[in-house]
Amino acid sequence: MLRPVGEAFAIARNTLRMSFKLLIVDDTEYAMSSVD
């Protein structure tokens, strides 16, 4: 009964982590480009 909840939680965590990585990449690229 708890398995679907755990799978949904894992999927949400993976999507959050991926979007967080994209945000970090965008911020670092913007910072590096502004330095130049």
ABEGO torsion letter per residue (X at the ends): XAAAAAAAAAAAAAAAAAAAAAAAAAAAAAAAAAAX
